[in-house]
Amino acid sequence: MTAVLPLNPPLSKPHAGRVAWITGSTSGIGWAVARQLAGEGAAIALHGSAQASADTDAQLAELHALGVAARYYPLDLSDGQAIAPLARRIAAELGAVDILVNNAGIQHVESVLSFPPDRWNTMLAVNLSAPFHTIQACTPAMLERGWGRIINMASVSGLVGVAHKPAYVASKHGLLGLTKSVALELATTPVTCNAICPGWVLTPLVQAQIDALAQREQLDEAAARARLLGAKQPSQAFVTVEQVAALVGFLASDNAAQVRGAQWNMDGGFTAA
Ligand code: NAD
């Protein structure tokens, strides 16, 4: 009797031998993505803005325990000129980047009327220009080796406007434009470029907004969380970092080879309204 093969045979380590660079991967979504891709066999370039510490050592140990190589690379991404040299260092030490996850991002909530221009410049540099520089630095080697994945962490704020977040919304809309433009330029190559648009995910970036809301409105923690979700996210539940990481895992998979230029929302219905 002929054995019936499953449609998608399980590949426990589909990225064995590959290198993933996840920017801003010491906390929140980025750290979950690092664990996801390490679990799928990729060597990990862990990255953050702070110098190496006992915390980053512990994170590397956790990744090593998954059986992959991992190193920590500190760099402030607002320094665009330093990005290509870092990509070269990662290539020399871990191998050229096969999976680039542009995850690092910052938030500042303030009216456009008083928004500090310095803050605007930094947010555009980290949220939008840094992905341009990493893509420019990493894509040639992906094309040479005939496989690559570029995944940009945008936001529902890339799809709709949000009051008091002018720089964040502008940078995330820009990141979606960059994603689509790069995806089209690479459309006939084995390198894909896509974006993920999460709604509210409970991470340090959102916790800061919960804390500010609680203080401003004199709410306790639970009430502030409910207020934040209630205003925008119809499911009334946070997206989890593991769910976003699983979507990154899919977009990095071979089954996603024809997902190109997507702006894939995972937002509890945020943008369905
Ligand atoms: P987070 O604050 O936990 O992570 C942000 C990461 O970016 C950190 O690791 C930080 O070190 C890094 N970073 C910040 N400034 C940097 C700089 N100048 N140079 C280098 N690294 C820098 O927040 P998060 O919620 O996990 O956010 C990750 C990404 O997801 C961001 O791009 C964010 O805009 C996006 N996002 C988050 C949510 C959410 O609800 N949490 C929703 C939509 C999109």
py3Dmol code that shows the C-alpha trace and the ligand (Angstrom):
import py3Dmol

protein = """\
ATOM      1  CA  MET A   1       0.000   0.000   0.000  1.00  0.00           C
ATOM      2  CA  THR A   2       1.303   3.459  -0.879  1.00  0.00           C
ATOM      3  CA  ALA A   3       1.920   5.648   2.128  1.00  0.00           C
ATOM      4  CA  VAL A   4      -0.168   8.822   2.149  1.00  0.00           C
ATOM      5  CA  LEU A   5       2.110  11.768   2.779  1.00  0.00           C
ATOM      6  CA  PRO A   6       0.820  14.720   4.775  1.00  0.00           C
ATOM      7  CA  LEU A   7       0.339  17.849   2.646  1.00  0.00           C
ATOM      8  CA  ASN A   8       2.933  19.748   4.652  1.00  0.00           C
ATOM      9  CA  PRO A   9       5.390  17.312   6.234  1.00  0.00           C
ATOM     10  CA  PRO A  10       6.452  18.743   9.600  1.00  0.00           C
ATOM     11  CA  LEU A  11       9.902  20.293   9.459  1.00  0.00           C
ATOM     12  CA  SER A  12      11.002  20.788  13.028  1.00  0.00           C
ATOM     13  CA  LYS A  13      14.145  22.761  12.103  1.00  0.00           C
ATOM     14  CA  PRO A  14      13.343  24.411   8.743  1.00  0.00           C
ATOM     15  CA  HIS A  15      15.938  27.126   9.307  1.00  0.00           C
ATOM     16  CA  ALA A  16      18.886  24.966  10.351  1.00  0.00           C
ATOM     17  CA  GLY A  17      21.995  26.555   8.820  1.00  0.00           C
ATOM     18  CA  ARG A  18      20.311  29.940   8.409  1.00  0.00           C
ATOM     19  CA  VAL A  19      21.020  33.191  10.232  1.00  0.00           C
ATOM     20  CA  ALA A  20      18.311  35.499  11.571  1.00  0.00           C
ATOM     21  CA  TRP A  21      18.912  39.094  12.654  1.00  0.00           C
ATOM     22  CA  ILE A  22      16.051  40.466  14.724  1.00  0.00           C
ATOM     23  CA  THR A  23      16.464  44.131  15.561  1.00  0.00           C
ATOM     24  CA  GLY A  24      15.309  45.144  19.035  1.00  0.00           C
ATOM     25  CA  SER A  25      15.175  41.550  20.203  1.00  0.00           C
ATOM     26  CA  THR A  26      16.003  41.871  23.895  1.00  0.00           C
ATOM     27  CA  SER A  27      12.380  42.426  24.923  1.00  0.00           C
ATOM     28  CA  GLY A  28       8.749  42.186  23.880  1.00  0.00           C
ATOM     29  CA  ILE A  29       7.891  40.936  20.405  1.00  0.00           C
ATOM     30  CA  GLY A  30      11.524  40.771  19.249  1.00  0.00           C
ATOM     31  CA  TRP A  31      12.558  38.409  22.027  1.00  0.00           C
ATOM     32  CA  ALA A  32       9.617  36.109  21.230  1.00  0.00           C
ATOM     33  CA  VAL A  33      10.654  36.151  17.558  1.00  0.00           C
ATOM     34  CA  ALA A  34      14.242  35.286  18.507  1.00  0.00           C
ATOM     35  CA  ARG A  35      13.011  32.256  20.486  1.00  0.00           C
ATOM     36  CA  GLN A  36      10.642  31.224  17.675  1.00  0.00           C
ATOM     37  CA  LEU A  37      13.317  31.303  14.965  1.00  0.00           C
ATOM     38  CA  ALA A  38      15.928  29.680  17.230  1.00  0.00           C
ATOM     39  CA  GLY A  39      13.410  26.904  17.876  1.00  0.00           C
ATOM     40  CA  GLU A  40      13.192  26.501  14.100  1.00  0.00           C
ATOM     41  CA  GLY A  41      16.968  26.105  13.911  1.00  0.00           C
ATOM     42  CA  ALA A  42      18.234  29.561  12.901  1.00  0.00           C
ATOM     43  CA  ALA A  43      21.365  31.077  14.404  1.00  0.00           C
ATOM     44  CA  ILE A  44      20.347  34.317  16.096  1.00  0.00           C
ATOM     45  CA  ALA A  45      21.853  37.797  15.946  1.00  0.00           C
ATOM     46  CA  LEU A  46      20.247  39.209  19.084  1.00  0.00           C
ATOM     47  CA  HIS A  47      20.205  42.986  19.013  1.00  0.00           C
ATOM     48  CA  GLY A  48      19.366  45.894  21.293  1.00  0.00           C
ATOM     49  CA  SER A  49      20.429  49.446  21.978  1.00  0.00           C
ATOM     50  CA  ALA A  50      22.051  48.746  25.384  1.00  0.00           C
ATOM     51  CA  GLN A  51      25.467  47.234  26.027  1.00  0.00           C
ATOM     52  CA  ALA A  52      25.752  43.512  26.810  1.00  0.00           C
ATOM     53  CA  SER A  53      24.706  42.675  30.371  1.00  0.00           C
ATOM     54  CA  ALA A  54      23.855  39.756  32.637  1.00  0.00           C
ATOM     55  CA  ASP A  55      20.364  39.883  31.097  1.00  0.00           C
ATOM     56  CA  THR A  56      21.602  39.533  27.520  1.00  0.00           C
ATOM     57  CA  ASP A  57      24.014  36.780  28.653  1.00  0.00           C
ATOM     58  CA  ALA A  58      21.014  34.916  30.115  1.00  0.00           C
ATOM     59  CA  GLN A  59      19.071  35.385  26.869  1.00  0.00           C
ATOM     60  CA  LEU A  60      21.989  34.022  24.830  1.00  0.00           C
ATOM     61  CA  ALA A  61      22.175  31.010  27.174  1.00  0.00           C
ATOM     62  CA  GLU A  62      18.463  30.385  26.577  1.00  0.00           C
ATOM     63  CA  LEU A  63      19.009  30.473  22.806  1.00  0.00           C
ATOM     64  CA  HIS A  64      22.099  28.241  23.020  1.00  0.00           C
ATOM     65  CA  ALA A  65      19.999  25.732  24.972  1.00  0.00           C
ATOM     66  CA  LEU A  66      17.807  25.467  21.864  1.00  0.00           C
ATOM     67  CA  GLY A  67      20.884  24.178  20.031  1.00  0.00           C
ATOM     68  CA  VAL A  68      21.703  27.233  17.914  1.00  0.00           C
ATOM     69  CA  ALA A  69      24.524  29.753  17.701  1.00  0.00           C
ATOM     70  CA  ALA A  70      23.620  33.176  19.074  1.00  0.00           C
ATOM     71  CA  ARG A  71      25.515  36.406  19.710  1.00  0.00           C
ATOM     72  CA  TYR A  72      24.477  39.779  21.042  1.00  0.00           C
ATOM     73  CA  TYR A  73      25.052  42.925  18.983  1.00  0.00           C
ATOM     74  CA  PRO A  74      24.401  46.295  20.638  1.00  0.00           C
ATOM     75  CA  LEU A  75      23.788  49.268  18.378  1.00  0.00           C
ATOM     76  CA  ASP A  76      21.700  52.422  18.560  1.00  0.00           C
ATOM     77  CA  LEU A  77      19.801  52.211  15.258  1.00  0.00           C
ATOM     78  CA  SER A  78      19.305  55.966  15.116  1.00  0.00           C
ATOM     79  CA  ASP A  79      22.904  55.996  13.826  1.00  0.00           C
ATOM     80  CA  GLY A  80      22.094  54.902  10.276  1.00  0.00           C
ATOM     81  CA  GLN A  81      25.721  54.930   9.132  1.00  0.00           C
ATOM     82  CA  ALA A  82      26.642  52.281  11.700  1.00  0.00           C
ATOM     83  CA  ILE A  83      24.128  49.755  10.363  1.00  0.00           C
ATOM     84  CA  ALA A  84      26.017  48.420   7.318  1.00  0.00           C
ATOM     85  CA  PRO A  85      29.194  47.843   9.386  1.00  0.00           C
ATOM     86  CA  LEU A  86      27.119  45.891  11.926  1.00  0.00           C
ATOM     87  CA  ALA A  87      25.612  43.749   9.138  1.00  0.00           C
ATOM     88  CA  ARG A  88      29.160  43.000   7.945  1.00  0.00           C
ATOM     89  CA  ARG A  89      30.192  42.048  11.485  1.00  0.00           C
ATOM     90  CA  ILE A  90      27.219  39.688  11.853  1.00  0.00           C
ATOM     91  CA  ALA A  91      28.072  38.100   8.486  1.00  0.00           C
ATOM     92  CA  ALA A  92      31.689  37.590   9.554  1.00  0.00           C
ATOM     93  CA  GLU A  93      30.853  36.149  12.978  1.00  0.00           C
ATOM     94  CA  LEU A  94      27.579  34.241  12.493  1.00  0.00           C
ATOM     95  CA  GLY A  95      27.110  34.127   8.719  1.00  0.00           C
ATOM     96  CA  ALA A  96      25.279  36.353   6.252  1.00  0.00           C
ATOM     97  CA  VAL A  97      21.735  37.217   7.291  1.00  0.00           C
ATOM     98  CA  ASP A  98      19.042  35.028   5.675  1.00  0.00           C
ATOM     99  CA  ILE A  99      16.081  36.242   7.751  1.00  0.00           C
ATOM    100  CA  LEU A 100      15.964  39.935   8.574  1.00  0.00           C
ATOM    101  CA  VAL A 101      13.292  40.999  11.040  1.00  0.00           C
ATOM    102  CA  ASN A 102      13.076  44.780  11.353  1.00  0.00           C
ATOM    103  CA  ASN A 103      11.397  44.818  14.727  1.00  0.00           C
ATOM    104  CA  ALA A 104      12.950  47.666  16.741  1.00  0.00           C
ATOM    105  CA  GLY A 105      10.580  50.540  17.243  1.00  0.00           C
ATOM    106  CA  ILE A 106       9.858  53.397  19.611  1.00  0.00           C
ATOM    107  CA  GLN A 107       6.769  55.296  20.617  1.00  0.00           C
ATOM    108  CA  HIS A 108       6.045  58.803  21.857  1.00  0.00           C
ATOM    109  CA  VAL A 109       2.505  59.987  22.509  1.00  0.00           C
ATOM    110  CA  GLU A 110       2.017  63.738  22.173  1.00  0.00           C
ATOM    111  CA  SER A 111       0.035  66.259  20.169  1.00  0.00           C
ATOM    112  CA  VAL A 112       1.550  67.239  16.838  1.00  0.00           C
ATOM    113  CA  LEU A 113       1.382  70.834  18.116  1.00  0.00           C
ATOM    114  CA  SER A 114       3.932  70.225  20.859  1.00  0.00           C
ATOM    115  CA  PHE A 115       5.720  67.150  19.478  1.00  0.00           C
ATOM    116  CA  PRO A 116       9.486  67.726  19.962  1.00  0.00           C
ATOM    117  CA  PRO A 117      11.227  67.897  16.548  1.00  0.00           C
ATOM    118  CA  ASP A 118      14.229  65.947  17.902  1.00  0.00           C
ATOM    119  CA  ARG A 119      11.877  63.176  18.934  1.00  0.00           C
ATOM    120  CA  TRP A 120      10.302  63.159  15.456  1.00  0.00           C
ATOM    121  CA  ASN A 121      13.739  62.773  13.867  1.00  0.00           C
ATOM    122  CA  THR A 122      14.766  59.934  16.191  1.00  0.00           C
ATOM    123  CA  MET A 123      11.504  58.059  15.690  1.00  0.00           C
ATOM    124  CA  LEU A 124      11.744  58.300  11.920  1.00  0.00           C
ATOM    125  CA  ALA A 125      15.385  57.182  12.113  1.00  0.00           C
ATOM    126  CA  VAL A 126      14.678  54.098  14.270  1.00  0.00           C
ATOM    127  CA  ASN A 127      11.250  53.072  12.950  1.00  0.00           C
ATOM    128  CA  LEU A 128      11.730  53.805   9.247  1.00  0.00           C
ATOM    129  CA  SER A 129      15.269  54.682   8.163  1.00  0.00           C
ATOM    130  CA  ALA A 130      16.909  51.811  10.078  1.00  0.00           C
ATOM    131  CA  PRO A 131      14.873  49.196   8.135  1.00  0.00           C
ATOM    132  CA  PHE A 132      15.967  50.896   4.888  1.00  0.00           C
ATOM    133  CA  HIS A 133      19.612  50.590   5.974  1.00  0.00           C
ATOM    134  CA  THR A 134      19.310  46.956   7.155  1.00  0.00           C
ATOM    135  CA  ILE A 135      17.516  45.956   3.938  1.00  0.00           C
ATOM    136  CA  GLN A 136      20.180  47.676   1.844  1.00  0.00           C
ATOM    137  CA  ALA A 137      22.926  45.946   3.845  1.00  0.00           C
ATOM    138  CA  CYS A 138      21.466  42.417   3.948  1.00  0.00           C
ATOM    139  CA  THR A 139      19.622  41.881   0.663  1.00  0.00           C
ATOM    140  CA  PRO A 140      22.612  41.478  -1.716  1.00  0.00           C
ATOM    141  CA  ALA A 141      23.877  38.370   0.136  1.00  0.00           C
ATOM    142  CA  MET A 142      20.339  36.918   0.204  1.00  0.00           C
ATOM    143  CA  LEU A 143      20.126  37.327  -3.576  1.00  0.00           C
ATOM    144  CA  GLU A 144      23.583  35.797  -4.030  1.00  0.00           C
ATOM    145  CA  ARG A 145      22.651  32.746  -1.972  1.00  0.00           C
ATOM    146  CA  GLY A 146      19.197  32.409  -3.539  1.00  0.00           C
ATOM    147  CA  TRP A 147      16.957  32.644  -0.466  1.00  0.00           C
ATOM    148  CA  GLY A 148      15.887  35.390   1.881  1.00  0.00           C
ATOM    149  CA  ARG A 149      13.140  36.786   4.060  1.00  0.00           C
ATOM    150  CA  ILE A 150      12.617  40.398   5.104  1.00  0.00           C
ATOM    151  CA  ILE A 151       9.892  40.903   7.691  1.00  0.00           C
ATOM    152  CA  ASN A 152       9.060  44.405   8.899  1.00  0.00           C
ATOM    153  CA  MET A 153       7.209  44.934  12.174  1.00  0.00           C
ATOM    154  CA  ALA A 154       4.775  47.706  11.279  1.00  0.00           C
ATOM    155  CA  SER A 155       1.533  48.236  13.211  1.00  0.00           C
ATOM    156  CA  VAL A 156      -2.143  48.959  12.809  1.00  0.00           C
ATOM    157  CA  SER A 157      -0.757  52.491  13.052  1.00  0.00           C
ATOM    158  CA  GLY A 158       0.621  51.859   9.568  1.00  0.00           C
ATOM    159  CA  LEU A 159      -2.931  51.328   8.294  1.00  0.00           C
ATOM    160  CA  VAL A 160      -4.985  53.943  10.136  1.00  0.00           C
ATOM    161  CA  GLY A 161      -4.342  57.282  11.769  1.00  0.00           C
ATOM    162  CA  VAL A 162      -4.159  57.640  15.558  1.00  0.00           C
ATOM    163  CA  ALA A 163      -4.409  60.993  17.319  1.00  0.00           C
ATOM    164  CA  HIS A 164      -1.339  62.090  19.304  1.00  0.00           C
ATOM    165  CA  LYS A 165       1.000  59.629  17.596  1.00  0.00           C
ATOM    166  CA  PRO A 166       2.127  61.642  14.553  1.00  0.00           C
ATOM    167  CA  ALA A 167       5.672  60.282  14.282  1.00  0.00           C
ATOM    168  CA  TYR A 168       4.731  56.688  15.059  1.00  0.00           C
ATOM    169  CA  VAL A 169       1.864  56.679  12.541  1.00  0.00           C
ATOM    170  CA  ALA A 170       3.947  58.420   9.868  1.00  0.00           C
ATOM    171  CA  SER A 171       6.881  56.048  10.374  1.00  0.00           C
ATOM    172  CA  LYS A 172       4.697  52.918  10.274  1.00  0.00           C
ATOM    173  CA  HIS A 173       2.823  54.100   7.155  1.00  0.00           C
ATOM    174  CA  GLY A 174       6.255  54.730   5.645  1.00  0.00           C
ATOM    175  CA  LEU A 175       7.433  51.264   6.646  1.00  0.00           C
ATOM    176  CA  LEU A 176       4.482  49.725   4.791  1.00  0.00           C
ATOM    177  CA  GLY A 177       5.382  51.761   1.720  1.00  0.00           C
ATOM    178  CA  LEU A 178       8.988  50.588   1.959  1.00  0.00           C
ATOM    179  CA  THR A 179       7.784  46.992   2.358  1.00  0.00           C
ATOM    180  CA  LYS A 180       5.631  47.094  -0.779  1.00  0.00           C
ATOM    181  CA  SER A 181       8.287  48.847  -2.832  1.00  0.00           C
ATOM    182  CA  VAL A 182      11.009  46.355  -1.839  1.00  0.00           C
ATOM    183  CA  ALA A 183       8.634  43.404  -2.356  1.00  0.00           C
ATOM    184  CA  LEU A 184       7.916  44.540  -5.913  1.00  0.00           C
ATOM    185  CA  GLU A 185      11.570  45.140  -6.689  1.00  0.00           C
ATOM    186  CA  LEU A 186      12.356  41.596  -5.501  1.00  0.00           C
ATOM    187  CA  ALA A 187       9.188  40.001  -6.884  1.00  0.00           C
ATOM    188  CA  THR A 188      10.947  37.674  -9.326  1.00  0.00           C
ATOM    189  CA  THR A 189      13.655  36.659  -6.840  1.00  0.00           C
ATOM    190  CA  PRO A 190      13.619  34.114  -3.994  1.00  0.00           C
ATOM    191  CA  VAL A 191      13.704  36.968  -1.460  1.00  0.00           C
ATOM    192  CA  THR A 192      10.365  38.112  -0.031  1.00  0.00           C
ATOM    193  CA  CYS A 193       9.519  41.253   1.902  1.00  0.00           C
ATOM    194  CA  ASN A 194       6.403  41.538   4.063  1.00  0.00           C
ATOM    195  CA  ALA A 195       5.060  43.485   7.011  1.00  0.00           C
ATOM    196  CA  ILE A 196       3.085  42.542  10.096  1.00  0.00           C
ATOM    197  CA  CYS A 197       0.578  44.992  11.565  1.00  0.00           C
ATOM    198  CA  PRO A 198      -0.168  44.063  15.177  1.00  0.00           C
ATOM    199  CA  GLY A 199      -2.842  45.760  17.246  1.00  0.00           C
ATOM    200  CA  TRP A 200      -2.270  46.084  21.001  1.00  0.00           C
ATOM    201  CA  VAL A 201       0.335  43.578  22.222  1.00  0.00           C
ATOM    202  CA  LEU A 202       1.205  43.634  25.915  1.00  0.00           C
ATOM    203  CA  THR A 203       4.918  44.535  25.874  1.00  0.00           C
ATOM    204  CA  PRO A 204       7.065  47.183  27.609  1.00  0.00           C
ATOM    205  CA  LEU A 205       6.189  49.626  24.794  1.00  0.00           C
ATOM    206  CA  VAL A 206       2.457  49.292  25.542  1.00  0.00           C
ATOM    207  CA  GLN A 207       2.905  48.987  29.308  1.00  0.00           C
ATOM    208  CA  ALA A 208       4.340  52.520  29.251  1.00  0.00           C
ATOM    209  CA  GLN A 209       1.106  53.723  27.606  1.00  0.00           C
ATOM    210  CA  ILE A 210      -1.007  51.827  30.174  1.00  0.00           C
ATOM    211  CA  ASP A 211       0.985  53.416  33.010  1.00  0.00           C
ATOM    212  CA  ALA A 212       0.558  56.885  31.508  1.00  0.00           C
ATOM    213  CA  LEU A 213      -3.184  56.347  31.049  1.00  0.00           C
ATOM    214  CA  ALA A 214      -3.564  55.041  34.611  1.00  0.00           C
ATOM    215  CA  GLN A 215      -1.800  58.099  35.963  1.00  0.00           C
ATOM    216  CA  ARG A 216      -3.632  60.589  33.758  1.00  0.00           C
ATOM    217  CA  GLU A 217      -7.112  59.175  34.415  1.00  0.00           C
ATOM    218  CA  GLN A 218      -6.499  57.972  38.003  1.00  0.00           C
ATOM    219  CA  LEU A 219      -7.248  54.340  37.023  1.00  0.00           C
ATOM    220  CA  ASP A 220      -5.907  51.117  38.465  1.00  0.00           C
ATOM    221  CA  GLU A 221      -3.840  48.830  36.211  1.00  0.00           C
ATOM    222  CA  ALA A 222      -6.753  46.542  35.208  1.00  0.00           C
ATOM    223  CA  ALA A 223      -9.040  49.471  34.398  1.00  0.00           C
ATOM    224  CA  ALA A 224      -6.317  51.181  32.343  1.00  0.00           C
ATOM    225  CA  ARG A 225      -5.716  48.000  30.326  1.00  0.00           C
ATOM    226  CA  ALA A 226      -9.464  47.583  29.723  1.00  0.00           C
ATOM    227  CA  ARG A 227      -9.753  51.241  28.665  1.00  0.00           C
ATOM    228  CA  LEU A 228      -6.893  50.870  26.186  1.00  0.00           C
ATOM    229  CA  LEU A 229      -8.369  47.733  24.614  1.00  0.00           C
ATOM    230  CA  GLY A 230     -11.951  48.945  24.795  1.00  0.00           C
ATOM    231  CA  ALA A 231     -11.200  52.008  22.764  1.00  0.00           C
ATOM    232  CA  LYS A 232      -9.797  50.187  19.744  1.00  0.00           C
ATOM    233  CA  GLN A 233      -9.496  46.402  19.871  1.00  0.00           C
ATOM    234  CA  PRO A 234     -12.913  44.710  19.392  1.00  0.00           C
ATOM    235  CA  SER A 235     -11.737  41.340  20.759  1.00  0.00           C
ATOM    236  CA  GLN A 236     -11.005  43.100  24.074  1.00  0.00           C
ATOM    237  CA  ALA A 237      -7.916  40.895  24.357  1.00  0.00           C
ATOM    238  CA  PHE A 238      -4.248  41.642  23.807  1.00  0.00           C
ATOM    239  CA  VAL A 239      -2.420  39.927  20.951  1.00  0.00           C
ATOM    240  CA  THR A 240       0.371  37.851  22.521  1.00  0.00           C
ATOM    241  CA  VAL A 241       4.030  38.096  21.576  1.00  0.00           C
ATOM    242  CA  GLU A 242       3.999  34.358  20.837  1.00  0.00           C
ATOM    243  CA  GLN A 243       1.190  34.820  18.292  1.00  0.00           C
ATOM    244  CA  VAL A 244       3.151  37.533  16.478  1.00  0.00           C
ATOM    245  CA  ALA A 245       6.284  35.352  16.593  1.00  0.00           C
ATOM    246  CA  ALA A 246       4.360  32.431  15.074  1.00  0.00           C
ATOM    247  CA  LEU A 247       3.295  34.684  12.191  1.00  0.00           C
ATOM    248  CA  VAL A 248       6.939  35.643  11.658  1.00  0.00           C
ATOM    249  CA  GLY A 249       7.708  31.909  11.597  1.00  0.00           C
ATOM    250  CA  PHE A 250       5.113  31.437   8.868  1.00  0.00           C
ATOM    251  CA  LEU A 251       6.312  34.380   6.775  1.00  0.00           C
ATOM    252  CA  ALA A 252       9.853  32.993   7.040  1.00  0.00           C
ATOM    253  CA  SER A 253       8.720  29.557   5.883  1.00  0.00           C
ATOM    254  CA  ASP A 254       8.924  28.156   2.372  1.00  0.00           C
ATOM    255  CA  ASN A 255       5.123  27.964   2.287  1.00  0.00           C
ATOM    256  CA  ALA A 256       5.105  31.768   2.387  1.00  0.00           C
ATOM    257  CA  ALA A 257       7.278  32.103  -0.739  1.00  0.00           C
ATOM    258  CA  GLN A 258       4.420  33.779  -2.624  1.00  0.00           C
ATOM    259  CA  VAL A 259       3.356  36.062   0.185  1.00  0.00           C
ATOM    260  CA  ARG A 260       4.892  39.298  -1.087  1.00  0.00           C
ATOM    261  CA  GLY A 261       4.332  42.878  -0.058  1.00  0.00           C
ATOM    262  CA  ALA A 262       1.687  41.834   2.478  1.00  0.00           C
ATOM    263  CA  GLN A 263       0.625  44.099   5.317  1.00  0.00           C
ATOM    264  CA  TRP A 264      -0.702  41.315   7.514  1.00  0.00           C
ATOM    265  CA  ASN A 265      -2.747  42.522  10.435  1.00  0.00           C
ATOM    266  CA  MET A 266      -3.074  40.593  13.699  1.00  0.00           C
ATOM    267  CA  ASP A 267      -5.158  42.991  15.694  1.00  0.00           C
ATOM    268  CA  GLY A 268      -8.233  41.506  17.368  1.00  0.00           C
ATOM    269  CA  GLY A 269     -10.394  43.235  14.746  1.00  0.00           C
ATOM    270  CA  PHE A 270      -8.830  46.698  15.252  1.00  0.00           C
ATOM    271  CA  THR A 271      -8.838  47.549  11.527  1.00  0.00           C
ATOM    272  CA  ALA A 272     -11.977  45.599  10.577  1.00  0.00           C
ATOM    273  CA  ALA A 273     -14.250  48.369  11.811  1.00  0.00           C
TER     274      ALA A 273
END
"""
ligand_1 = """\
44
NAD
P 9.664 46.853 23.149
O 9.870 48.222 23.700
O 9.602 45.697 24.063
O 10.770 46.526 22.043
C 11.372 47.492 21.269
C 12.784 47.062 20.976
O 13.382 48.057 20.158
C 13.639 46.933 22.235
O 14.343 45.722 22.199
C 14.607 48.107 22.138
O 15.900 47.786 22.640
C 14.670 48.324 20.652
N 15.050 49.695 20.349
C 14.389 50.815 20.683
N 15.085 51.898 20.295
C 16.210 51.433 19.709
C 17.338 52.052 19.122
N 17.475 53.394 19.058
N 18.315 51.274 18.631
C 18.218 49.936 18.697
N 17.186 49.292 19.241
C 16.190 50.042 19.739
O 8.345 46.986 22.275
P 7.498 45.962 21.394
O 6.095 46.258 21.696
O 7.993 44.561 21.506
O 7.775 46.544 19.938
C 8.422 45.824 18.914
C 7.918 46.330 17.574
O 6.537 46.026 17.450
C 8.031 47.858 17.403
O 8.437 48.160 16.075
C 6.616 48.332 17.633
O 6.356 49.554 16.973
C 5.830 47.180 17.049
N 4.456 47.097 17.514
C 4.162 46.900 18.832
C 2.832 46.838 19.224
C 2.425 46.619 20.647
O 1.225 46.726 20.938
N 3.334 46.307 21.558
C 1.811 46.995 18.283
C 2.155 47.191 16.956
C 3.472 47.239 16.576
"""
view = py3Dmol.view(width=600, height=400)
view.addModel(protein, "pdb")
view.setStyle({"model": 0}, {"cartoon": {"style": "trace"}})
view.addModel(ligand_1, "xyz")
view.setStyle({"model": 1}, {"stick": {}})
view.zoomTo()
view.show()
